[in-house]
Amino acid sequence: MTDIEMLQAVQNPDLDAETLDLMSKSENPFVRMRVAAHPNTSTQTLIELSNDDSAYVLEFVCEHLNTPENVLVKLSEYEQFAYWIGGNPNTPVSILEKLSQDEEENTRSSVAVNPNTPLDILERLKNDENEDVREAVKKNPKFKE
């Protein structure tokens, strides 16, 4: 399959995990990025893609709902992925706590909308200096004013 054929095929929402796994081995980073973003990509494929050399691929791995906790912990060591990790419901509370104090307001906003962010963190973020962070807290299903 050519790169163009793979890029077209990966747009199919019904594409199976096995085909996505095969496509994840493409040399083309755009194909790997689309695989990392596809909802049917398996946990195992995401684990393999977590070692990719493309930051774009890694961003999609960080936000994918099938990405396991241990991969998110590993990738949280890199500041450039904080925003995506902060919004992933699989992110452990210890990482959410750290990211909730990040200097970047976008990262704090990402943590604020994460449905697994504990109430004590949300309570702190509702008083954040940044208005966007405060507004993001209001969008969290756990938060009640």
Backbone bond lengths (Angstrom), bond angles and torsions (degrees), N, CA, C in turn:
res aa  C-N    CA-C-N  psi(-1)  N-CA   C-N-CA  omega(-1)  CA-C   N-CA-C  phi
1 M - - - 1.451 - - 1.533 108.78 -
2 T 1.318 116.40 133.33 1.461 120.37 179.22 1.530 109.93 -77.07
3 D 1.329 115.71 166.53 1.465 119.90 177.57 1.525 111.31 -58.73
4 I 1.323 116.20 -42.64 1.472 119.76 -179.50 1.522 110.20 -64.04
5 E 1.311 117.66 -41.50 1.469 120.90 177.82 1.525 110.74 -64.01
6 M 1.331 116.56 -39.89 1.471 119.03 178.21 1.521 111.20 -66.69
7 L 1.331 116.84 -41.82 1.468 119.77 179.31 1.527 111.53 -63.70
8 Q 1.310 116.94 -32.85 1.460 120.14 175.77 1.527 110.48 -73.64
9 A 1.318 116.64 -44.35 1.469 121.33 -177.26 1.525 112.20 -64.19
10 V 1.314 116.93 -37.50 1.465 120.40 -175.62 1.529 111.79 -69.17
11 Q 1.320 117.31 -11.60 1.468 120.89 175.93 1.527 112.08 -77.35
12 N 1.313 117.24 -12.68 1.461 121.91 179.80 1.532 109.04 -72.07
13 P 1.343 118.38 117.29 1.472 120.16 -178.44 1.526 113.38 -67.13
14 D 1.334 117.17 -14.90 1.465 120.97 -178.86 1.525 113.23 -98.63
15 L 1.324 116.67 7.69 1.462 120.21 -179.56 1.524 109.57 -59.66
16 D 1.323 116.32 135.61 1.472 120.05 -175.72 1.526 111.89 -83.15
17 A 1.318 114.76 159.45 1.466 122.57 -175.93 1.525 112.40 -61.30
18 E 1.320 117.20 -34.95 1.464 120.22 -178.80 1.533 111.07 -65.57
19 T 1.329 116.23 -43.76 1.465 120.18 178.16 1.526 110.42 -65.35
20 L 1.320 116.16 -41.22 1.463 120.19 177.33 1.525 110.89 -60.95
21 D 1.321 116.30 -39.06 1.464 119.85 178.63 1.532 110.33 -62.74
22 L 1.312 117.31 -42.79 1.467 120.19 177.59 1.523 111.05 -62.35
23 M 1.332 116.24 -42.53 1.465 120.75 -179.73 1.530 111.74 -66.79
24 S 1.315 117.69 -27.58 1.468 121.25 -177.92 1.525 112.20 -65.17
25 K 1.315 116.43 -13.34 1.458 120.64 179.87 1.534 112.34 -93.15
26 S 1.326 116.14 4.67 1.464 121.03 178.71 1.526 110.57 -61.44
27 E 1.306 115.88 148.88 1.471 120.41 175.50 1.518 111.18 -76.32
28 N 1.323 116.85 -17.56 1.460 121.69 -176.85 1.540 109.89 -81.53
29 P 1.334 118.07 117.38 1.468 119.75 -177.88 1.533 113.04 -64.18
30 F 1.334 117.45 -25.42 1.462 119.31 178.69 1.526 110.92 -70.38
31 V 1.313 117.10 -35.62 1.467 120.54 175.15 1.523 109.20 -65.85
32 R 1.329 117.17 -47.21 1.468 120.35 -180.00 1.528 110.89 -62.18
33 M 1.325 116.92 -36.95 1.468 121.18 178.49 1.523 110.04 -63.23
34 R 1.326 117.13 -45.12 1.466 120.67 -179.96 1.533 110.63 -65.83
35 V 1.322 117.15 -35.16 1.468 120.65 176.27 1.527 109.54 -64.55
36 A 1.324 116.39 -44.92 1.470 120.63 -179.51 1.527 111.63 -63.33
37 A 1.321 117.34 -25.71 1.464 121.40 -179.45 1.528 113.04 -90.00
38 H 1.309 117.85 -14.58 1.468 121.21 -174.22 1.530 110.59 -71.46
39 P 1.335 117.77 133.32 1.474 120.02 -177.33 1.531 114.91 -64.18
40 N 1.333 117.91 -21.15 1.468 120.22 -178.57 1.528 113.45 -92.61
41 T 1.306 117.63 3.51 1.465 120.14 179.10 1.518 109.28 -66.94
42 S 1.320 115.04 131.94 1.464 120.65 -176.23 1.526 112.55 -74.74
43 T 1.297 114.94 159.95 1.463 121.18 175.99 1.522 110.29 -58.07
44 Q 1.320 117.27 -42.50 1.463 120.51 -178.64 1.527 111.61 -62.38
45 T 1.317 117.06 -41.63 1.467 120.40 178.53 1.528 109.97 -65.11
46 L 1.322 117.08 -40.28 1.468 120.37 178.13 1.529 111.37 -64.77
47 I 1.316 117.00 -37.10 1.467 120.33 176.33 1.525 109.39 -60.70
48 E 1.328 116.36 -44.32 1.466 119.74 179.19 1.533 110.69 -65.83
49 L 1.332 117.00 -41.71 1.465 120.06 179.55 1.529 112.46 -68.80
50 S 1.316 117.68 -17.54 1.474 120.03 179.86 1.525 112.06 -68.36
51 N 1.311 116.57 -7.74 1.466 121.53 175.92 1.524 112.12 -103.73
52 D 1.329 116.15 10.12 1.467 121.06 -177.82 1.528 110.35 -65.55
53 D 1.320 115.85 153.82 1.466 119.24 178.75 1.526 112.68 -92.55
54 S 1.329 117.70 0.63 1.457 121.22 178.20 1.532 110.30 -97.25
55 A 1.318 116.37 123.11 1.468 120.45 178.16 1.526 111.06 -61.96
56 Y 1.324 117.47 -32.56 1.463 120.31 179.62 1.527 110.87 -64.80
57 V 1.307 116.77 -42.13 1.469 120.71 177.13 1.524 109.13 -62.20
58 L 1.319 116.51 -45.32 1.466 121.00 -177.85 1.526 112.53 -64.11
59 E 1.322 117.94 -34.52 1.465 120.33 177.11 1.528 110.39 -60.25
60 F 1.323 116.77 -43.34 1.466 120.08 179.25 1.523 111.67 -70.32
61 V 1.325 117.28 -33.98 1.467 119.88 174.26 1.527 109.25 -61.70
62 C 1.327 116.78 -42.80 1.471 121.32 -177.77 1.524 113.20 -63.10
63 E 1.305 117.90 -32.45 1.461 118.99 -177.02 1.523 113.78 -97.22
64 H 1.333 117.96 -6.75 1.464 120.90 -176.86 1.529 111.13 -69.72
65 L 1.315 116.03 136.78 1.467 120.87 -177.58 1.523 113.60 -70.39
66 N 1.329 117.86 -14.96 1.467 120.40 177.05 1.526 112.95 -94.23
67 T 1.324 117.09 1.05 1.463 119.44 179.81 1.526 108.96 -74.09
68 P 1.334 117.22 126.23 1.467 119.44 -177.79 1.534 113.08 -74.73
69 E 1.292 114.02 159.10 1.463 122.46 -177.09 1.527 112.60 -54.27
70 N 1.338 117.32 -43.70 1.468 119.45 -176.11 1.528 112.02 -63.37
71 V 1.332 117.77 -32.43 1.466 121.06 177.24 1.522 109.52 -70.42
72 L 1.329 116.37 -41.74 1.466 119.73 178.70 1.533 110.81 -62.95
73 V 1.311 116.83 -39.22 1.469 120.59 177.59 1.526 109.76 -62.30
74 K 1.320 116.42 -45.54 1.473 120.59 -179.79 1.537 110.88 -61.42
75 L 1.334 116.29 -46.83 1.466 119.83 -176.97 1.523 112.63 -74.45
76 S 1.331 117.29 -18.08 1.468 119.89 178.72 1.528 112.12 -68.86
77 E 1.305 116.85 -10.78 1.467 120.43 176.46 1.527 111.59 -70.85
78 Y 1.335 116.34 -12.78 1.460 121.52 -178.53 1.518 109.13 -109.22
79 E 1.309 116.45 115.58 1.468 123.26 -176.05 1.526 112.58 -55.42
80 Q 1.323 116.86 -32.90 1.457 119.99 -175.93 1.528 113.66 -64.13
81 F 1.340 118.06 -15.06 1.461 121.10 -179.64 1.522 112.89 -105.37
82 A 1.320 117.27 4.78 1.464 121.85 -174.60 1.525 112.75 -57.35
83 Y 1.320 116.81 -43.76 1.472 120.72 -178.47 1.528 111.39 -57.92
84 W 1.333 116.86 -46.75 1.460 120.87 -176.46 1.519 111.54 -72.03
85 I 1.304 116.94 -37.65 1.464 120.66 179.16 1.521 110.13 -68.56
86 G 1.330 116.91 -38.12 1.461 121.20 -179.34 1.519 113.86 -59.26
87 G 1.312 117.54 -30.00 1.458 120.82 -178.80 1.513 114.78 -92.38
88 N 1.326 117.72 -7.37 1.457 120.35 -176.53 1.532 110.34 -80.91
89 P 1.336 117.93 123.84 1.465 120.66 -179.25 1.532 114.33 -62.63
90 N 1.328 117.47 -15.70 1.467 120.75 178.76 1.527 113.10 -84.93
91 T 1.317 116.78 -5.23 1.463 120.60 -178.21 1.527 109.45 -68.77
92 P 1.337 117.81 129.40 1.465 119.84 179.64 1.531 112.07 -64.98
93 V 1.322 115.21 151.95 1.458 121.82 -177.38 1.523 111.53 -57.61
94 S 1.307 118.19 -36.03 1.473 119.55 -179.38 1.534 111.16 -61.86
95 I 1.318 116.90 -36.64 1.466 120.47 177.98 1.527 109.62 -74.12
96 L 1.342 117.77 -40.24 1.465 120.71 177.27 1.529 110.71 -59.70
97 E 1.318 116.20 -39.66 1.467 120.61 178.60 1.527 110.08 -60.28
98 K 1.319 115.76 -47.28 1.466 120.58 179.59 1.536 110.73 -62.80
99 L 1.331 116.33 -46.25 1.467 120.33 -177.25 1.528 112.22 -69.45
100 S 1.318 117.05 -25.39 1.467 120.14 179.16 1.528 111.69 -67.64
101 Q 1.329 116.20 -12.76 1.454 121.42 178.92 1.531 111.81 -110.38
102 D 1.319 116.17 11.68 1.460 121.75 -179.19 1.527 109.90 -63.36
103 E 1.309 117.01 148.01 1.466 120.32 -179.76 1.530 111.89 -70.73
104 E 1.325 117.67 -22.11 1.468 121.80 179.82 1.527 110.32 -82.70
105 E 1.337 116.19 121.24 1.461 119.62 -178.97 1.527 112.44 -64.90
106 N 1.333 117.88 -29.18 1.467 119.43 177.77 1.522 111.41 -64.93
107 T 1.310 116.44 -37.23 1.466 120.08 177.07 1.522 109.90 -66.40
108 R 1.319 117.59 -44.76 1.474 120.40 178.74 1.531 110.75 -63.00
109 S 1.337 116.97 -37.42 1.466 120.67 177.05 1.523 111.29 -64.47
110 S 1.307 116.37 -38.67 1.459 121.40 178.39 1.529 110.51 -62.58
111 V 1.312 116.47 -43.30 1.468 121.26 176.54 1.530 109.93 -64.01
112 A 1.319 116.49 -39.16 1.464 121.18 -177.10 1.520 112.78 -62.71
113 V 1.322 118.73 -33.26 1.469 120.40 -179.62 1.531 112.68 -90.94
114 N 1.309 117.62 -8.11 1.467 121.10 -179.64 1.531 108.90 -64.47
115 P 1.339 117.83 122.99 1.468 119.97 -176.90 1.528 114.34 -65.67
116 N 1.322 117.40 -13.37 1.471 120.24 179.27 1.523 113.55 -102.54
117 T 1.317 116.59 8.27 1.461 119.16 175.61 1.527 108.28 -71.42
118 P 1.335 117.48 127.19 1.471 120.40 -179.07 1.531 112.36 -63.94
119 L 1.311 115.03 154.09 1.461 121.66 -177.52 1.524 112.90 -58.80
120 D 1.331 118.15 -36.92 1.463 118.97 -178.55 1.537 111.39 -63.73
121 I 1.337 116.93 -34.40 1.459 120.17 176.61 1.525 109.71 -71.31
122 L 1.329 116.40 -41.76 1.468 120.02 178.05 1.525 111.10 -61.42
123 E 1.317 116.36 -39.62 1.474 120.32 178.52 1.525 110.61 -60.62
124 R 1.313 116.46 -40.67 1.471 119.90 178.31 1.524 110.80 -68.43
125 L 1.355 116.23 -42.80 1.459 120.10 -177.22 1.531 112.42 -70.11
126 K 1.317 117.68 -23.89 1.477 118.59 179.56 1.529 110.97 -67.66
127 N 1.330 117.21 -14.45 1.463 122.63 177.09 1.531 111.71 -109.29
128 D 1.321 116.22 17.48 1.464 121.00 -178.74 1.527 110.08 -59.73
129 E 1.321 115.65 151.90 1.472 121.19 178.72 1.528 112.19 -65.69
130 N 1.326 116.69 -22.22 1.456 121.14 -176.19 1.530 111.04 -97.34
131 E 1.311 116.53 128.52 1.468 121.47 -178.09 1.529 112.49 -62.37
132 D 1.335 117.71 -37.93 1.464 120.60 -179.91 1.529 111.35 -62.81
133 V 1.311 116.93 -37.71 1.464 121.02 177.28 1.528 109.45 -65.90
134 R 1.317 116.69 -45.22 1.478 120.53 179.11 1.531 110.72 -60.26
135 E 1.327 116.71 -40.68 1.469 120.83 178.76 1.532 111.00 -68.04
136 A 1.323 117.02 -36.27 1.465 121.11 179.22 1.524 110.85 -62.65
137 V 1.308 116.82 -37.26 1.471 120.63 178.43 1.526 110.08 -58.29
138 K 1.319 117.17 -39.96 1.473 121.60 -178.50 1.522 112.05 -64.46
139 K 1.330 117.46 -20.03 1.457 121.30 179.83 1.525 112.16 -86.97
140 N 1.313 116.88 -9.58 1.471 120.17 -179.03 1.530 109.01 -74.86
141 P 1.345 117.39 128.27 1.465 119.74 -178.04 1.538 114.32 -62.06
142 K 1.318 117.70 -21.16 1.469 121.31 178.87 1.526 112.95 -77.92
143 F 1.317 116.09 -23.24 1.443 119.71 -169.89 1.518 111.90 -83.52
144 K 1.313 114.76 129.17 1.472 122.00 174.22 1.518 106.55 -126.77
145 E 1.340 116.37 127.17 1.484 118.89 -179.96 1.495 111.62 -75.53
